[in-house]
Amino acid sequence: MAYSEFIADRIRRILQEQKVHFYEKKMMGGLCFMVDDKMCCGIHYSKKRGMDLLMARIGKEAGKVAMTKEGCESMDFTGRPMKNFVFVTPEGFDLDDDLEYWIQLCLNFNPIAKRSK
């Protein structure tokens, strides 16, 4: 799992600054940040594309608006998009303000997100 530690550190910093209790879990070809035992966001290294992608669990409503943002696309591993999730390419989270925007969307959705079984 060759995800970027630099991006992971940026996400950690944002979560720590907001005093969010989280833990990390290696999965889905990368690193997931779990909040309240639910996947909140993460990093996925796409071998096919040769880049790190931000995985953002933002919900259906926020997802509609987010799809108009630079670098945002459906999160698709198997040919079928995953509900409530999007991928963001590096162009969409290169600046700290942009990454903070995506992390905040994830944190906003987290309280209503369902836990995995």
Secondary structure as UniProt FT lines:
FT   HELIX           5..17
FT   TURN            18..19
FT   STRAND          23..27
FT   TURN            28..29
FT   STRAND          30..35
FT   TURN            36..37
FT   STRAND          38..46
FT   TURN            47..50
FT   STRAND          51..57
FT   HELIX           60..66
FT   TURN            67..68
FT   TURN            70..71
FT   STRAND          72..76
FT   STRAND          81..88
FT   HELIX           90..93
FT   HELIX           96..109
FT   HELIX           110..112
//
